[in-house]
Amino acid sequence: MTAPKTTPQTAPPAHARKEVGGFLIVGVAAVVLDFAIFNGLLWLGWRVWAANAIALFVSMTFAFLGNYKWTFAHREVRSLMHAYVAFAGINLVSVVFIEAAVVLVEIASEPGGLWLNVAKAVATAVATVGRFFAYRKWVFF
Protein backbone atom coordinates (compact mmCIF):
# COMPACT_ATOMS: atom_id res chain seq x y z
CA MET A 1 0.00 0.00 0.00
CA THR A 2 1.42 3.37 -0.96
CA ALA A 3 0.92 6.63 0.85
CA PRO A 4 -1.45 9.11 -0.77
CA LYS A 5 0.29 11.79 -2.79
CA THR A 6 0.36 15.27 -1.37
CA THR A 7 -1.25 17.88 -3.59
CA PRO A 8 -1.19 21.64 -3.11
CA GLN A 9 -4.70 21.33 -1.67
CA THR A 10 -3.69 18.68 0.91
CA ALA A 11 -0.14 19.81 1.71
CA PRO A 12 0.28 21.42 5.12
CA PRO A 13 0.79 25.19 4.84
CA ALA A 14 4.40 26.33 4.81
CA HIS A 15 3.97 28.16 8.13
CA ALA A 16 2.68 24.96 9.78
CA ARG A 17 5.74 23.03 8.59
CA LYS A 18 7.99 25.86 9.78
CA GLU A 19 6.31 25.87 13.19
CA VAL A 20 6.62 22.13 13.68
CA GLY A 21 10.19 22.05 12.36
CA GLY A 22 11.27 25.09 14.37
CA PHE A 23 9.58 23.78 17.49
CA LEU A 24 11.37 20.44 17.14
CA ILE A 25 14.77 22.07 16.57
CA VAL A 26 14.37 24.49 19.48
CA GLY A 27 12.94 21.67 21.59
CA VAL A 28 15.80 19.27 20.86
CA ALA A 29 18.34 21.98 21.69
CA ALA A 30 16.47 22.77 24.93
CA VAL A 31 16.30 19.07 25.86
CA VAL A 32 20.04 18.63 25.23
CA LEU A 33 20.69 21.66 27.44
CA ASP A 34 18.25 20.32 30.05
CA PHE A 35 19.87 16.86 30.21
CA ALA A 36 23.40 18.31 30.20
CA ILE A 37 22.63 20.57 33.16
CA PHE A 38 20.67 17.80 34.97
CA ASN A 39 23.47 15.26 34.64
CA GLY A 40 26.18 17.84 35.36
CA LEU A 41 24.48 18.84 38.60
CA LEU A 42 23.94 15.19 39.57
CA TRP A 43 27.65 14.58 38.94
CA LEU A 44 28.42 17.52 41.25
CA GLY A 45 26.36 15.84 43.99
CA TRP A 46 23.12 17.85 43.81
CA ARG A 47 19.87 16.22 44.91
CA VAL A 48 17.75 14.84 42.08
CA TRP A 49 14.82 17.24 42.56
CA ALA A 50 17.07 20.32 42.72
CA ALA A 51 19.16 19.33 39.69
CA ASN A 52 15.99 18.64 37.69
CA ALA A 53 14.32 21.91 38.72
CA ILE A 54 17.34 24.05 37.79
CA ALA A 55 17.83 22.23 34.48
CA LEU A 56 14.16 22.62 33.58
CA PHE A 57 14.13 26.34 34.42
CA VAL A 58 17.21 27.13 32.35
CA SER A 59 16.04 25.06 29.38
CA MET A 60 12.55 26.62 29.59
CA THR A 61 13.98 30.12 29.30
CA PHE A 62 16.11 29.02 26.35
CA ALA A 63 13.04 27.46 24.69
CA PHE A 64 10.97 30.61 25.19
CA LEU A 65 13.56 32.77 23.48
CA GLY A 66 14.00 30.28 20.61
CA ASN A 67 10.27 29.89 20.04
CA TYR A 68 9.59 33.62 20.38
CA LYS A 69 12.36 34.73 18.04
CA TRP A 70 12.20 31.91 15.50
CA THR A 71 9.48 29.24 15.64
CA PHE A 72 6.47 31.50 16.18
CA ALA A 73 8.02 34.80 15.05
CA HIS A 74 5.33 35.23 12.38
CA ARG A 75 2.51 34.99 14.94
CA GLU A 76 1.05 37.85 16.89
CA VAL A 77 2.18 38.37 20.46
CA ARG A 78 -0.08 40.75 22.39
CA SER A 79 2.71 41.67 24.74
CA LEU A 80 5.99 40.12 25.68
CA MET A 81 4.87 40.01 29.31
CA HIS A 82 1.66 38.14 28.42
CA ALA A 83 3.61 35.72 26.24
CA TYR A 84 6.23 34.99 28.90
CA VAL A 85 3.67 34.62 31.71
CA ALA A 86 1.52 32.24 29.59
CA PHE A 87 4.64 30.36 28.49
CA ALA A 88 5.84 30.08 32.09
CA GLY A 89 2.41 28.90 33.25
CA ILE A 90 2.28 26.18 30.61
CA ASN A 91 5.81 25.16 31.48
CA LEU A 92 5.04 25.16 35.19
CA VAL A 93 2.42 22.49 34.54
CA SER A 94 4.98 20.60 32.43
CA VAL A 95 7.69 20.98 35.07
CA VAL A 96 5.39 19.61 37.78
CA PHE A 97 4.51 16.66 35.53
CA ILE A 98 8.16 15.92 34.62
CA GLU A 99 9.39 16.47 38.18
CA ALA A 100 6.70 14.14 39.55
CA ALA A 101 7.61 11.43 37.05
CA VAL A 102 11.32 11.58 37.88
CA VAL A 103 10.79 11.68 41.65
CA LEU A 104 8.21 8.87 41.54
CA VAL A 105 10.66 6.66 39.66
CA GLU A 106 13.34 7.50 42.19
CA ILE A 107 11.05 6.71 45.15
CA ALA A 108 9.54 3.57 43.61
CA SER A 109 12.72 1.84 42.63
CA GLU A 110 15.78 3.82 43.71
CA PRO A 111 17.22 3.50 40.20
CA GLY A 112 20.56 4.58 38.88
CA GLY A 113 21.12 7.44 36.49
CA LEU A 114 19.97 5.49 33.42
CA TRP A 115 16.41 4.90 34.68
CA LEU A 116 16.13 8.47 35.95
CA ASN A 117 17.06 9.65 32.46
CA VAL A 118 14.56 7.25 30.84
CA ALA A 119 11.78 8.52 33.11
CA LYS A 120 12.78 12.12 32.40
CA ALA A 121 12.88 11.46 28.63
CA VAL A 122 9.43 9.83 28.53
CA ALA A 123 7.87 12.55 30.69
CA THR A 124 9.55 15.25 28.59
CA ALA A 125 8.21 13.73 25.35
CA VAL A 126 4.65 13.61 26.68
CA ALA A 127 4.88 17.16 28.02
CA THR A 128 6.34 18.43 24.73
CA VAL A 129 3.34 17.39 22.66
CA GLY A 130 1.03 19.19 25.06
CA ARG A 131 3.23 22.29 25.11
CA PHE A 132 3.25 22.66 21.32
CA PHE A 133 -0.53 22.92 21.13
CA ALA A 134 -0.77 25.04 24.26
CA TYR A 135 1.82 27.52 22.94
CA ARG A 136 -0.10 27.88 19.67
CA LYS A 137 -3.36 28.47 21.52
CA TRP A 138 -2.38 30.67 24.46
CA VAL A 139 1.09 32.13 23.88
CA PHE A 140 1.76 32.75 20.20
CA PHE A 141 -1.61 33.41 18.55
N, C-alpha and C positions, 0 to 999 in steps of 0.2 A: 504494500500500500504506500503510495507516495503522498507527500504533504501537499495541500492545496497551494497553488501558486498565488503569490501576493500581487495584487493589482493596485494601481494608484487609488482605487476606491477602498481597498481593504488594508492597505499599508498603514501602520501607525504613523501619525503625524511626526514630522522631524523633531518638533519640540518635545514630544513624548519620549522619543528615542534618546534625545539629548539629556532629558531629565533622568531617565533610568540609568543611562550610561554614566552620567556625571555623579549621580547618587552612589552608584556602585564603586566608582573610582575613589570618591571622597570617603566613602564608607570603609573601603578596604584599607586606605591609608590611615584612617582613624582607628580601625581595629588593630593594625600593626603597631601603631603608637600605643594604644591601650594595653596590648599584651606585652610590649617591651617594657613599659613602665611597671605594669603589674608584676612581671617576673623579676625585673630589676629590684623592685622594693622587697619582694619575697626573699631574694638572694641577700639583701642587706639586713634581713631579719625582721622586717615589719610583719605585723599581724595580717592575716588574710583579709579581713574586712576593711582595714585601713588601706592596704595596698590596692585593693579593688576599687574603693571609693575614690582615691586620688587619681588612679589611672582612668577611671570613667569620667571624672570631672575634666581632666586635661583633654582627653580625646573628644569629649562633647563640645568643648569650646573650639577645638580645631575643626570639628565637623560643622559647627554653625558657620564659621567663617568660610569654609569651603563651599558649603551649600548656598550661602547668601551671595557670595561673590561669583560663583560659577554655575552650579547646578540649576538654581532657580533664579538666576540674575534677570531673566526676561519677565519674571512674574512681579506683580505689584506687591509692595510691602508698605502697609499703611504708615508704620513708623518703625524705626529700628528697635525702639524700646518694646513695642508690642511684639515684634518678631522674636526678639531674644527671650522675652518673658514666656511667650507661647512655646518656643523651642525648649526652653529650660523646663517648663512644666511637663511637656511630653517626655523629655529625657528623664525627668525625675521619676515618672512612672516606670520608664524603662530601667533606670538604675535600681529602683526598688525590686523590680522583677529579677534582674540579673544578679543583684546582690543576694537576694533570697535563694536563688538557685544554687549559687556557689556555696553559701553558708550551709544550706541544707545538705548538700553533698558532703561537705566537710564534717558536719555533725553526724550524719547517718553512717558514714563509713570510714572516717578519718583517712582519706586517701592521700596519695602522694601528689606531687605537682602535675603529673599527667592527667589524672582524673579531674582535678580542679580546673585544668585548662579545657578539658572536654566539656565539662558542665558549663563553663563560662562561654565556650564557643557555641554550644547549642542554644543557650539562653540569649546570647547576642544575636544569633541568626533569627530567632523568633521575634525578638524585640525590633530588629531592623525592618522586617516586613511591615510591622505595625507603624513604625516611625515614618516610613516613606509616605504612606497614605495620610497619616496625621499631619505631616509637614505640608503636604499639598492642600489639605483642607483648612488648617488653622494657622499656619505660619506664612507660607508663600502662596498667596491667592492666585 
